[in-house]
Amino acid sequence: MQTLLPEGTDDEEVLALAAWQRRVLLTSNAQDFAPKAVEWFLAGREQWGIIIVPGQTNESLLSRALENIFRHHSAESLRNTYRFASEFV
């Protein structure tokens, strides 16, 4: 089941929904999600990975990064991590 959140949904809610659905969160919002990742880690809360996709990332690089993620990383290997899409190119 796909759940769409309205624009402007609080970051905590976005991450909580992704964690509940065991989904990796792709976002360009490093400013808000970096501290959120640390906060969750320190609180012992589990999330299934946060991958930052900078706004200037071109589609070809993003496509290669996502392909590499799907081919070489399990959900478990991304669990409780905070990474940049460029690491996977």
HTML snippet that shows the backbone in 3Dmol.js (N, CA, C, O; Angstrom):
<script src="https://3Dmol.org/build/3Dmol-min.js"></script>
<div id="view" style="width:600px;height:400px;position:relative"></div>
<script>
const pdb = `
ATOM      1  N   MET A   1       0.842  -1.173   0.000  1.00  0.00           N
ATOM      2  CA  MET A   1       0.000   0.000   0.000  1.00  0.00           C
ATOM      3  C   MET A   1       0.893   1.245   0.000  1.00  0.00           C
ATOM      4  O   MET A   1       1.813   1.359   0.809  1.00  0.00           O
ATOM      5  N   GLN A   2       0.618   2.146  -0.889  1.00  0.00           N
ATOM      6  CA  GLN A   2       1.378   3.397  -0.957  1.00  0.00           C
ATOM      7  C   GLN A   2       0.635   4.473  -0.183  1.00  0.00           C
ATOM      8  O   GLN A   2      -0.575   4.643  -0.331  1.00  0.00           O
ATOM      9  N   THR A   3       1.370   5.187   0.636  1.00  0.00           N
ATOM     10  CA  THR A   3       0.786   6.263   1.418  1.00  0.00           C
ATOM     11  C   THR A   3       1.398   7.572   0.952  1.00  0.00           C
ATOM     12  O   THR A   3       2.621   7.709   0.920  1.00  0.00           O
ATOM     13  N   LEU A   4       0.576   8.519   0.598  1.00  0.00           N
ATOM     14  CA  LEU A   4       1.057   9.836   0.216  1.00  0.00           C
ATOM     15  C   LEU A   4       0.816  10.798   1.363  1.00  0.00           C
ATOM     16  O   LEU A   4      -0.276  10.868   1.927  1.00  0.00           O
ATOM     17  N   LEU A   5       1.850  11.526   1.687  1.00  0.00           N
ATOM     18  CA  LEU A   5       1.729  12.519   2.743  1.00  0.00           C
ATOM     19  C   LEU A   5       1.548  13.886   2.107  1.00  0.00           C
ATOM     20  O   LEU A   5       2.144  14.164   1.066  1.00  0.00           O
ATOM     21  N   PRO A   6       0.751  14.730   2.701  1.00  0.00           N
ATOM     22  CA  PRO A   6       0.563  16.063   2.144  1.00  0.00           C
ATOM     23  C   PRO A   6       1.840  16.893   2.214  1.00  0.00           C
ATOM     24  O   PRO A   6       2.663  16.712   3.110  1.00  0.00           O
ATOM     25  N   GLU A   7       1.990  17.791   1.268  1.00  0.00           N
ATOM     26  CA  GLU A   7       3.135  18.699   1.275  1.00  0.00           C
ATOM     27  C   GLU A   7       3.174  19.435   2.607  1.00  0.00           C
ATOM     28  O   GLU A   7       2.146  19.867   3.129  1.00  0.00           O
ATOM     29  N   GLY A   8       4.376  19.566   3.143  1.00  0.00           N
ATOM     30  CA  GLY A   8       4.528  20.261   4.415  1.00  0.00           C
ATOM     31  C   GLY A   8       4.436  19.355   5.627  1.00  0.00           C
ATOM     32  O   GLY A   8       4.497  19.832   6.760  1.00  0.00           O
ATOM     33  N   THR A   9       4.290  18.037   5.406  1.00  0.00           N
ATOM     34  CA  THR A   9       4.244  17.101   6.526  1.00  0.00           C
ATOM     35  C   THR A   9       5.544  17.211   7.325  1.00  0.00           C
ATOM     36  O   THR A   9       6.628  17.307   6.749  1.00  0.00           O
ATOM     37  N   ASP A  10       5.429  17.195   8.619  1.00  0.00           N
ATOM     38  CA  ASP A  10       6.575  17.294   9.532  1.00  0.00           C
ATOM     39  C   ASP A  10       7.587  16.186   9.240  1.00  0.00           C
ATOM     40  O   ASP A  10       7.206  15.044   8.986  1.00  0.00           O
ATOM     41  N   ASP A  11       8.880  16.528   9.278  1.00  0.00           N
ATOM     42  CA  ASP A  11       9.943  15.572   8.988  1.00  0.00           C
ATOM     43  C   ASP A  11       9.884  14.345   9.887  1.00  0.00           C
ATOM     44  O   ASP A  11      10.142  13.231   9.431  1.00  0.00           O
ATOM     45  N   GLU A  12       9.553  14.536  11.140  1.00  0.00           N
ATOM     46  CA  GLU A  12       9.431  13.421  12.083  1.00  0.00           C
ATOM     47  C   GLU A  12       8.382  12.428  11.589  1.00  0.00           C
ATOM     48  O   GLU A  12       8.590  11.216  11.642  1.00  0.00           O
ATOM     49  N   GLU A  13       7.259  12.950  11.111  1.00  0.00           N
ATOM     50  CA  GLU A  13       6.195  12.091  10.585  1.00  0.00           C
ATOM     51  C   GLU A  13       6.639  11.340   9.340  1.00  0.00           C
ATOM     52  O   GLU A  13       6.321  10.163   9.168  1.00  0.00           O
ATOM     53  N   VAL A  14       7.381  12.029   8.467  1.00  0.00           N
ATOM     54  CA  VAL A  14       7.870  11.408   7.236  1.00  0.00           C
ATOM     55  C   VAL A  14       8.796  10.246   7.583  1.00  0.00           C
ATOM     56  O   VAL A  14       8.633   9.146   7.055  1.00  0.00           O
ATOM     57  N   LEU A  15       9.758  10.479   8.461  1.00  0.00           N
ATOM     58  CA  LEU A  15      10.692   9.427   8.836  1.00  0.00           C
ATOM     59  C   LEU A  15       9.987   8.299   9.588  1.00  0.00           C
ATOM     60  O   LEU A  15      10.305   7.127   9.387  1.00  0.00           O
ATOM     61  N   ALA A  16       9.048   8.639  10.438  1.00  0.00           N
ATOM     62  CA  ALA A  16       8.306   7.615  11.177  1.00  0.00           C
ATOM     63  C   ALA A  16       7.518   6.716  10.232  1.00  0.00           C
ATOM     64  O   ALA A  16       7.478   5.501  10.428  1.00  0.00           O
ATOM     65  N   LEU A  17       6.893   7.293   9.216  1.00  0.00           N
ATOM     66  CA  LEU A  17       6.143   6.483   8.256  1.00  0.00           C
ATOM     67  C   LEU A  17       7.082   5.585   7.466  1.00  0.00           C
ATOM     68  O   LEU A  17       6.789   4.405   7.274  1.00  0.00           O
ATOM     69  N   ALA A  18       8.215   6.128   7.003  1.00  0.00           N
ATOM     70  CA  ALA A  18       9.186   5.319   6.264  1.00  0.00           C
ATOM     71  C   ALA A  18       9.692   4.174   7.139  1.00  0.00           C
ATOM     72  O   ALA A  18       9.823   3.045   6.665  1.00  0.00           O
ATOM     73  N   ALA A  19       9.973   4.453   8.396  1.00  0.00           N
ATOM     74  CA  ALA A  19      10.457   3.420   9.311  1.00  0.00           C
ATOM     75  C   ALA A  19       9.385   2.354   9.547  1.00  0.00           C
ATOM     76  O   ALA A  19       9.675   1.158   9.535  1.00  0.00           O
ATOM     77  N   TRP A  20       8.174   2.789   9.756  1.00  0.00           N
ATOM     78  CA  TRP A  20       7.067   1.861   9.987  1.00  0.00           C
ATOM     79  C   TRP A  20       6.854   0.942   8.785  1.00  0.00           C
ATOM     80  O   TRP A  20       6.554  -0.241   8.940  1.00  0.00           O
ATOM     81  N   GLN A  21       7.015   1.506   7.579  1.00  0.00           N
ATOM     82  CA  GLN A  21       6.839   0.722   6.359  1.00  0.00           C
ATOM     83  C   GLN A  21       8.131   0.024   5.928  1.00  0.00           C
ATOM     84  O   GLN A  21       8.171  -0.638   4.891  1.00  0.00           O
ATOM     85  N   ARG A  22       9.185   0.179   6.732  1.00  0.00           N
ATOM     86  CA  ARG A  22      10.486  -0.423   6.431  1.00  0.00           C
ATOM     87  C   ARG A  22      10.986  -0.009   5.054  1.00  0.00           C
ATOM     88  O   ARG A  22      11.381  -0.841   4.238  1.00  0.00           O
ATOM     89  N   ARG A  23      10.956   1.299   4.819  1.00  0.00           N
ATOM     90  CA  ARG A  23      11.401   1.861   3.548  1.00  0.00           C
ATOM     91  C   ARG A  23      12.588   2.777   3.767  1.00  0.00           C
ATOM     92  O   ARG A  23      12.693   3.466   4.781  1.00  0.00           O
ATOM     93  N   VAL A  24      13.475   2.765   2.789  1.00  0.00           N
ATOM     94  CA  VAL A  24      14.576   3.718   2.765  1.00  0.00           C
ATOM     95  C   VAL A  24      13.981   5.059   2.346  1.00  0.00           C
ATOM     96  O   VAL A  24      13.155   5.120   1.436  1.00  0.00           O
ATOM     97  N   LEU A  25      14.397   6.118   3.004  1.00  0.00           N
ATOM     98  CA  LEU A  25      13.910   7.458   2.688  1.00  0.00           C
ATOM     99  C   LEU A  25      14.903   8.161   1.775  1.00  0.00           C
ATOM    100  O   LEU A  25      16.068   8.327   2.137  1.00  0.00           O
ATOM    101  N   LEU A  26      14.458   8.572   0.605  1.00  0.00           N
ATOM    102  CA  LEU A  26      15.248   9.396  -0.311  1.00  0.00           C
ATOM    103  C   LEU A  26      14.778  10.827  -0.135  1.00  0.00           C
ATOM    104  O   LEU A  26      13.582  11.105  -0.213  1.00  0.00           O
ATOM    105  N   THR A  27      15.707  11.732   0.102  1.00  0.00           N
ATOM    106  CA  THR A  27      15.348  13.124   0.318  1.00  0.00           C
ATOM    107  C   THR A  27      16.474  14.045  -0.132  1.00  0.00           C
ATOM    108  O   THR A  27      17.639  13.648  -0.160  1.00  0.00           O
ATOM    109  N   SER A  28      16.125  15.251  -0.477  1.00  0.00           N
ATOM    110  CA  SER A  28      17.148  16.267  -0.767  1.00  0.00           C
ATOM    111  C   SER A  28      17.334  17.186   0.432  1.00  0.00           C
ATOM    112  O   SER A  28      18.104  18.144   0.366  1.00  0.00           O
ATOM    113  N   ASN A  29      16.646  16.907   1.508  1.00  0.00           N
ATOM    114  CA  ASN A  29      16.629  17.766   2.685  1.00  0.00           C
ATOM    115  C   ASN A  29      17.667  17.326   3.727  1.00  0.00           C
ATOM    116  O   ASN A  29      17.316  16.841   4.802  1.00  0.00           O
ATOM    117  N   ALA A  30      18.943  17.504   3.390  1.00  0.00           N
ATOM    118  CA  ALA A  30      20.016  17.119   4.308  1.00  0.00           C
ATOM    119  C   ALA A  30      19.981  17.961   5.581  1.00  0.00           C
ATOM    120  O   ALA A  30      20.268  17.463   6.669  1.00  0.00           O
ATOM    121  N   GLN A  31      19.635  19.214   5.443  1.00  0.00           N
ATOM    122  CA  GLN A  31      19.646  20.138   6.580  1.00  0.00           C
ATOM    123  C   GLN A  31      18.767  19.651   7.722  1.00  0.00           C
ATOM    124  O   GLN A  31      19.139  19.784   8.888  1.00  0.00           O
ATOM    125  N   ASP A  32      17.615  19.093   7.406  1.00  0.00           N
ATOM    126  CA  ASP A  32      16.710  18.638   8.457  1.00  0.00           C
ATOM    127  C   ASP A  32      16.907  17.174   8.837  1.00  0.00           C
ATOM    128  O   ASP A  32      16.742  16.804   9.999  1.00  0.00           O
ATOM    129  N   PHE A  33      17.264  16.332   7.850  1.00  0.00           N
ATOM    130  CA  PHE A  33      17.329  14.906   8.137  1.00  0.00           C
ATOM    131  C   PHE A  33      18.646  14.451   8.743  1.00  0.00           C
ATOM    132  O   PHE A  33      18.687  13.385   9.358  1.00  0.00           O
ATOM    133  N   ALA A  34      19.731  15.217   8.594  1.00  0.00           N
ATOM    134  CA  ALA A  34      20.989  14.851   9.273  1.00  0.00           C
ATOM    135  C   ALA A  34      20.797  14.874  10.788  1.00  0.00           C
ATOM    136  O   ALA A  34      21.121  13.894  11.459  1.00  0.00           O
ATOM    137  N   PRO A  35      20.277  15.972  11.341  1.00  0.00           N
ATOM    138  CA  PRO A  35      20.055  15.962  12.796  1.00  0.00           C
ATOM    139  C   PRO A  35      18.995  14.955  13.222  1.00  0.00           C
ATOM    140  O   PRO A  35      19.067  14.393  14.315  1.00  0.00           O
ATOM    141  N   LYS A  36      18.011  14.730  12.357  1.00  0.00           N
ATOM    142  CA  LYS A  36      16.952  13.761  12.679  1.00  0.00           C
ATOM    143  C   LYS A  36      17.554  12.351  12.773  1.00  0.00           C
ATOM    144  O   LYS A  36      17.175  11.576  13.651  1.00  0.00           O
ATOM    145  N   ALA A  37      18.487  12.017  11.875  1.00  0.00           N
ATOM    146  CA  ALA A  37      19.142  10.703  11.906  1.00  0.00           C
ATOM    147  C   ALA A  37      19.923  10.523  13.208  1.00  0.00           C
ATOM    148  O   ALA A  37      19.873   9.460  13.827  1.00  0.00           O
ATOM    149  N   VAL A  38      20.635  11.558  13.612  1.00  0.00           N
ATOM    150  CA  VAL A  38      21.398  11.504  14.866  1.00  0.00           C
ATOM    151  C   VAL A  38      20.449  11.368  16.059  1.00  0.00           C
ATOM    152  O   VAL A  38      20.678  10.563  16.962  1.00  0.00           O
ATOM    153  N   GLU A  39      19.401  12.154  16.046  1.00  0.00           N
ATOM    154  CA  GLU A  39      18.406  12.117  17.129  1.00  0.00           C
ATOM    155  C   GLU A  39      17.824  10.703  17.281  1.00  0.00           C
ATOM    156  O   GLU A  39      17.725  10.180  18.391  1.00  0.00           O
ATOM    157  N   TRP A  40      17.447  10.105  16.168  1.00  0.00           N
ATOM    158  CA  TRP A  40      16.877   8.754  16.211  1.00  0.00           C
ATOM    159  C   TRP A  40      17.915   7.753  16.708  1.00  0.00           C
ATOM    160  O   TRP A  40      17.595   6.876  17.511  1.00  0.00           O
ATOM    161  N   PHE A  41      19.151   7.876  16.240  1.00  0.00           N
ATOM    162  CA  PHE A  41      20.217   6.969  16.664  1.00  0.00           C
ATOM    163  C   PHE A  41      20.412   7.044  18.174  1.00  0.00           C
ATOM    164  O   PHE A  41      20.453   6.017  18.851  1.00  0.00           O
ATOM    165  N   LEU A  42      20.533   8.260  18.698  1.00  0.00           N
ATOM    166  CA  LEU A  42      20.765   8.440  20.128  1.00  0.00           C
ATOM    167  C   LEU A  42      19.594   7.948  20.974  1.00  0.00           C
ATOM    168  O   LEU A  42      19.776   7.531  22.118  1.00  0.00           O
ATOM    169  N   ALA A  43      18.393   7.999  20.404  1.00  0.00           N
ATOM    170  CA  ALA A  43      17.207   7.526  21.118  1.00  0.00           C
ATOM    171  C   ALA A  43      16.992   6.022  20.946  1.00  0.00           C
ATOM    172  O   ALA A  43      16.070   5.457  21.534  1.00  0.00           O
ATOM    173  N   GLY A  44      17.840   5.371  20.142  1.00  0.00           N
ATOM    174  CA  GLY A  44      17.695   3.935  19.914  1.00  0.00           C
ATOM    175  C   GLY A  44      16.530   3.583  19.009  1.00  0.00           C
ATOM    176  O   GLY A  44      16.030   2.459  19.039  1.00  0.00           O
ATOM    177  N   ARG A  45      16.099   4.542  18.206  1.00  0.00           N
ATOM    178  CA  ARG A  45      14.983   4.302  17.286  1.00  0.00           C
ATOM    179  C   ARG A  45      15.528   3.771  15.963  1.00  0.00           C
ATOM    180  O   ARG A  45      16.561   4.234  15.479  1.00  0.00           O
ATOM    181  N   GLU A  46      14.832   2.806  15.388  1.00  0.00           N
ATOM    182  CA  GLU A  46      15.265   2.180  14.146  1.00  0.00           C
ATOM    183  C   GLU A  46      14.642   2.867  12.937  1.00  0.00           C
ATOM    184  O   GLU A  46      13.460   3.213  12.934  1.00  0.00           O
ATOM    185  N   GLN A  47      15.460   3.053  11.919  1.00  0.00           N
ATOM    186  CA  GLN A  47      14.958   3.500  10.614  1.00  0.00           C
ATOM    187  C   GLN A  47      15.678   2.675   9.560  1.00  0.00           C
ATOM    188  O   GLN A  47      16.686   2.034   9.857  1.00  0.00           O
ATOM    189  N   TRP A  48      15.180   2.684   8.354  1.00  0.00           N
ATOM    190  CA  TRP A  48      15.665   1.769   7.311  1.00  0.00           C
ATOM    191  C   TRP A  48      16.567   2.460   6.307  1.00  0.00           C
ATOM    192  O   TRP A  48      16.707   1.994   5.176  1.00  0.00           O
ATOM    193  N   GLY A  49      17.172   3.548   6.698  1.00  0.00           N
ATOM    194  CA  GLY A  49      18.136   4.241   5.855  1.00  0.00           C
ATOM    195  C   GLY A  49      17.594   5.556   5.336  1.00  0.00           C
ATOM    196  O   GLY A  49      16.431   5.671   4.947  1.00  0.00           O
ATOM    197  N   ILE A  50      18.470   6.538   5.344  1.00  0.00           N
ATOM    198  CA  ILE A  50      18.166   7.850   4.773  1.00  0.00           C
ATOM    199  C   ILE A  50      19.248   8.115   3.738  1.00  0.00           C
ATOM    200  O   ILE A  50      20.438   8.112   4.055  1.00  0.00           O
ATOM    201  N   ILE A  51      18.831   8.340   2.512  1.00  0.00           N
ATOM    202  CA  ILE A  51      19.776   8.641   1.440  1.00  0.00           C
ATOM    203  C   ILE A  51      19.482  10.043   0.936  1.00  0.00           C
ATOM    204  O   ILE A  51      18.369  10.359   0.517  1.00  0.00           O
ATOM    205  N   ILE A  52      20.518  10.876   0.990  1.00  0.00           N
ATOM    206  CA  ILE A  52      20.394  12.263   0.555  1.00  0.00           C
ATOM    207  C   ILE A  52      20.698  12.357  -0.933  1.00  0.00           C
ATOM    208  O   ILE A  52      21.746  11.907  -1.396  1.00  0.00           O
ATOM    209  N   VAL A  53      19.777  12.942  -1.667  1.00  0.00           N
ATOM    210  CA  VAL A  53      19.928  13.184  -3.098  1.00  0.00           C
ATOM    211  C   VAL A  53      19.945  14.698  -3.275  1.00  0.00           C
ATOM    212  O   VAL A  53      18.888  15.329  -3.307  1.00  0.00           O
ATOM    213  N   PRO A  54      21.140  15.290  -3.392  1.00  0.00           N
ATOM    214  CA  PRO A  54      21.201  16.744  -3.537  1.00  0.00           C
ATOM    215  C   PRO A  54      20.369  17.218  -4.732  1.00  0.00           C
ATOM    216  O   PRO A  54      20.268  16.528  -5.746  1.00  0.00           O
ATOM    217  N   GLY A  55      19.786  18.386  -4.594  1.00  0.00           N
ATOM    218  CA  GLY A  55      18.911  18.931  -5.621  1.00  0.00           C
ATOM    219  C   GLY A  55      19.547  19.057  -6.984  1.00  0.00           C
ATOM    220  O   GLY A  55      18.843  19.003  -7.993  1.00  0.00           O
ATOM    221  N   GLN A  56      20.863  19.225  -7.049  1.00  0.00           N
ATOM    222  CA  GLN A  56      21.535  19.390  -8.334  1.00  0.00           C
ATOM    223  C   GLN A  56      21.945  18.056  -8.961  1.00  0.00           C
ATOM    224  O   GLN A  56      22.583  18.061 -10.014  1.00  0.00           O
ATOM    225  N   THR A  57      21.606  16.928  -8.363  1.00  0.00           N
ATOM    226  CA  THR A  57      21.966  15.613  -8.892  1.00  0.00           C
ATOM    227  C   THR A  57      21.235  15.376 -10.212  1.00  0.00           C
ATOM    228  O   THR A  57      20.013  15.505 -10.290  1.00  0.00           O
ATOM    229  N   ASN A  58      22.009  15.024 -11.259  1.00  0.00           N
ATOM    230  CA  ASN A  58      21.329  14.785 -12.532  1.00  0.00           C
ATOM    231  C   ASN A  58      20.723  13.381 -12.555  1.00  0.00           C
ATOM    232  O   ASN A  58      21.121  12.505 -11.788  1.00  0.00           O
ATOM    233  N   GLU A  59      19.765  13.189 -13.439  1.00  0.00           N
ATOM    234  CA  GLU A  59      19.000  11.948 -13.474  1.00  0.00           C
ATOM    235  C   GLU A  59      19.865  10.730 -13.763  1.00  0.00           C
ATOM    236  O   GLU A  59      19.613   9.651 -13.226  1.00  0.00           O
ATOM    237  N   SER A  60      20.875  10.886 -14.600  1.00  0.00           N
ATOM    238  CA  SER A  60      21.746   9.764 -14.951  1.00  0.00           C
ATOM    239  C   SER A  60      22.514   9.270 -13.727  1.00  0.00           C
ATOM    240  O   SER A  60      22.591   8.065 -13.490  1.00  0.00           O
ATOM    241  N   LEU A  61      23.079  10.187 -12.956  1.00  0.00           N
ATOM    242  CA  LEU A  61      23.799   9.804 -11.741  1.00  0.00           C
ATOM    243  C   LEU A  61      22.869   9.171 -10.719  1.00  0.00           C
ATOM    244  O   LEU A  61      23.219   8.178 -10.080  1.00  0.00           O
ATOM    245  N   LEU A  62      21.693   9.744 -10.567  1.00  0.00           N
ATOM    246  CA  LEU A  62      20.725   9.191  -9.623  1.00  0.00           C
ATOM    247  C   LEU A  62      20.317   7.786 -10.046  1.00  0.00           C
ATOM    248  O   LEU A  62      20.206   6.892  -9.208  1.00  0.00           O
ATOM    249  N   SER A  63      20.097   7.591 -11.330  1.00  0.00           N
ATOM    250  CA  SER A  63      19.721   6.284 -11.846  1.00  0.00           C
ATOM    251  C   SER A  63      20.818   5.255 -11.561  1.00  0.00           C
ATOM    252  O   SER A  63      20.521   4.139 -11.134  1.00  0.00           O
ATOM    253  N   ARG A  64      22.069   5.617 -11.792  1.00  0.00           N
ATOM    254  CA  ARG A  64      23.189   4.708 -11.518  1.00  0.00           C
ATOM    255  C   ARG A  64      23.287   4.407 -10.024  1.00  0.00           C
ATOM    256  O   ARG A  64      23.516   3.264  -9.629  1.00  0.00           O
ATOM    257  N   ALA A  65      23.115   5.425  -9.208  1.00  0.00           N
ATOM    258  CA  ALA A  65      23.187   5.222  -7.753  1.00  0.00           C
ATOM    259  C   ALA A  65      22.102   4.263  -7.284  1.00  0.00           C
ATOM    260  O   ALA A  65      22.373   3.341  -6.514  1.00  0.00           O
ATOM    261  N   LEU A  66      20.882   4.479  -7.745  1.00  0.00           N
ATOM    262  CA  LEU A  66      19.782   3.608  -7.329  1.00  0.00           C
ATOM    263  C   LEU A  66      19.990   2.182  -7.824  1.00  0.00           C
ATOM    264  O   LEU A  66      19.711   1.224  -7.103  1.00  0.00           O
ATOM    265  N   GLU A  67      20.473   2.043  -9.041  1.00  0.00           N
ATOM    266  CA  GLU A  67      20.750   0.704  -9.572  1.00  0.00           C
ATOM    267  C   GLU A  67      21.790  -0.007  -8.712  1.00  0.00           C
ATOM    268  O   GLU A  67      21.634  -1.187  -8.398  1.00  0.00           O
ATOM    269  N   ASN A  68      22.846   0.701  -8.331  1.00  0.00           N
ATOM    270  CA  ASN A  68      23.880   0.104  -7.478  1.00  0.00           C
ATOM    271  C   ASN A  68      23.351  -0.244  -6.101  1.00  0.00           C
ATOM    272  O   ASN A  68      23.739  -1.260  -5.523  1.00  0.00           O
ATOM    273  N   ILE A  69      22.481   0.578  -5.578  1.00  0.00           N
ATOM    274  CA  ILE A  69      21.874   0.282  -4.277  1.00  0.00           C
ATOM    275  C   ILE A  69      21.081  -1.021  -4.370  1.00  0.00           C
ATOM    276  O   ILE A  69      21.231  -1.907  -3.528  1.00  0.00           O
ATOM    277  N   PHE A  70      20.241  -1.131  -5.395  1.00  0.00           N
ATOM    278  CA  PHE A  70      19.406  -2.327  -5.538  1.00  0.00           C
ATOM    279  C   PHE A  70      20.239  -3.582  -5.773  1.00  0.00           C
ATOM    280  O   PHE A  70      19.890  -4.656  -5.285  1.00  0.00           O
ATOM    281  N   ARG A  71      21.335  -3.457  -6.515  1.00  0.00           N
ATOM    282  CA  ARG A  71      22.159  -4.624  -6.843  1.00  0.00           C
ATOM    283  C   ARG A  71      23.085  -5.062  -5.713  1.00  0.00           C
ATOM    284  O   ARG A  71      23.317  -6.257  -5.532  1.00  0.00           O
ATOM    285  N   HIS A  72      23.612  -4.111  -4.955  1.00  0.00           N
ATOM    286  CA  HIS A  72      24.708  -4.432  -4.043  1.00  0.00           C
ATOM    287  C   HIS A  72      24.418  -4.222  -2.556  1.00  0.00           C
ATOM    288  O   HIS A  72      25.284  -4.478  -1.720  1.00  0.00           O
ATOM    289  N   HIS A  73      23.235  -3.767  -2.223  1.00  0.00           N
ATOM    290  CA  HIS A  73      22.942  -3.482  -0.815  1.00  0.00           C
ATOM    291  C   HIS A  73      21.613  -4.101  -0.410  1.00  0.00           C
ATOM    292  O   HIS A  73      20.616  -4.009  -1.127  1.00  0.00           O
ATOM    293  N   SER A  74      21.625  -4.721   0.734  1.00  0.00           N
ATOM    294  CA  SER A  74      20.386  -5.258   1.289  1.00  0.00           C
ATOM    295  C   SER A  74      19.732  -4.192   2.148  1.00  0.00           C
ATOM    296  O   SER A  74      20.357  -3.200   2.523  1.00  0.00           O
ATOM    297  N   ALA A  75      18.485  -4.412   2.446  1.00  0.00           N
ATOM    298  CA  ALA A  75      17.783  -3.489   3.342  1.00  0.00           C
ATOM    299  C   ALA A  75      18.521  -3.422   4.675  1.00  0.00           C
ATOM    300  O   ALA A  75      18.624  -2.356   5.281  1.00  0.00           O
ATOM    301  N   GLU A  76      19.023  -4.544   5.120  1.00  0.00           N
ATOM    302  CA  GLU A  76      19.731  -4.583   6.399  1.00  0.00           C
ATOM    303  C   GLU A  76      21.006  -3.734   6.371  1.00  0.00           C
ATOM    304  O   GLU A  76      21.366  -3.128   7.380  1.00  0.00           O
ATOM    305  N   SER A  77      21.690  -3.686   5.226  1.00  0.00           N
ATOM    306  CA  SER A  77      22.941  -2.918   5.155  1.00  0.00           C
ATOM    307  C   SER A  77      22.700  -1.413   5.180  1.00  0.00           C
ATOM    308  O   SER A  77      23.617  -0.647   5.475  1.00  0.00           O
ATOM    309  N   LEU A  78      21.497  -0.987   4.881  1.00  0.00           N
ATOM    310  CA  LEU A  78      21.169   0.443   4.906  1.00  0.00           C
ATOM    311  C   LEU A  78      20.473   0.845   6.209  1.00  0.00           C
ATOM    312  O   LEU A  78      20.297   2.031   6.487  1.00  0.00           O
ATOM    313  N   ARG A  79      20.094  -0.123   6.976  1.00  0.00           N
ATOM    314  CA  ARG A  79      19.350   0.119   8.214  1.00  0.00           C
ATOM    315  C   ARG A  79      20.132   1.041   9.144  1.00  0.00           C
ATOM    316  O   ARG A  79      21.315   0.823   9.407  1.00  0.00           O
ATOM    317  N   ASN A  80      19.456   2.063   9.633  1.00  0.00           N
ATOM    318  CA  ASN A  80      20.017   3.034  10.579  1.00  0.00           C
ATOM    319  C   ASN A  80      21.214   3.794  10.028  1.00  0.00           C
ATOM    320  O   ASN A  80      22.097   4.197  10.785  1.00  0.00           O
ATOM    321  N   THR A  81      21.250   3.993   8.714  1.00  0.00           N
ATOM    322  CA  THR A  81      22.333   4.758   8.108  1.00  0.00           C
ATOM    323  C   THR A  81      21.819   6.065   7.535  1.00  0.00           C
ATOM    324  O   THR A  81      20.621   6.246   7.315  1.00  0.00           O
ATOM    325  N   TYR A  82      22.743   6.955   7.303  1.00  0.00           N
ATOM    326  CA  TYR A  82      22.489   8.258   6.689  1.00  0.00           C
ATOM    327  C   TYR A  82      23.606   8.422   5.665  1.00  0.00           C
ATOM    328  O   TYR A  82      24.770   8.585   6.033  1.00  0.00           O
ATOM    329  N   ARG A  83      23.256   8.378   4.378  1.00  0.00           N
ATOM    330  CA  ARG A  83      24.276   8.384   3.331  1.00  0.00           C
ATOM    331  C   ARG A  83      23.863   9.300   2.189  1.00  0.00           C
ATOM    332  O   ARG A  83      22.702   9.690   2.065  1.00  0.00           O
ATOM    333  N   PHE A  84      24.839   9.627   1.367  1.00  0.00           N
ATOM    334  CA  PHE A  84      24.593  10.454   0.184  1.00  0.00           C
ATOM    335  C   PHE A  84      24.540   9.562  -1.050  1.00  0.00           C
ATOM    336  O   PHE A  84      25.314   8.611  -1.162  1.00  0.00           O
ATOM    337  N   ALA A  85      23.638   9.859  -1.969  1.00  0.00           N
ATOM    338  CA  ALA A  85      23.474   9.067  -3.196  1.00  0.00           C
ATOM    339  C   ALA A  85      24.788   8.957  -3.955  1.00  0.00           C
ATOM    340  O   ALA A  85      25.047   7.931  -4.583  1.00  0.00           O
ATOM    341  N   SER A  86      25.627   9.992  -3.911  1.00  0.00           N
ATOM    342  CA  SER A  86      26.886   9.976  -4.646  1.00  0.00           C
ATOM    343  C   SER A  86      27.827   8.854  -4.183  1.00  0.00           C
ATOM    344  O   SER A  86      28.724   8.465  -4.932  1.00  0.00           O
ATOM    345  N   GLU A  87      27.641   8.335  -2.981  1.00  0.00           N
ATOM    346  CA  GLU A  87      28.471   7.233  -2.484  1.00  0.00           C
ATOM    347  C   GLU A  87      28.224   5.951  -3.278  1.00  0.00           C
ATOM    348  O   GLU A  87      29.061   5.047  -3.272  1.00  0.00           O
ATOM    349  N   PHE A  88      27.097   5.869  -3.951  1.00  0.00           N
ATOM    350  CA  PHE A  88      26.704   4.639  -4.623  1.00  0.00           C
ATOM    351  C   PHE A  88      26.950   4.656  -6.127  1.00  0.00           C
ATOM    352  O   PHE A  88      26.629   3.688  -6.817  1.00  0.00           O
ATOM    353  N   VAL A  89      27.520   5.754  -6.644  1.00  0.00           N
ATOM    354  CA  VAL A  89      27.753   5.874  -8.094  1.00  0.00           C
ATOM    355  C   VAL A  89      29.032   5.156  -8.466  1.00  0.00           C
ATOM    356  O   VAL A  89      29.411   5.136  -9.637  1.00  0.00           O
TER     357      VAL A  89
END
`;
const viewer = $3Dmol.createViewer("view");
viewer.addModel(pdb, "pdb");
viewer.setStyle({}, {cartoon: {color: "spectrum"}});
viewer.zoomTo();
viewer.render();
</script>
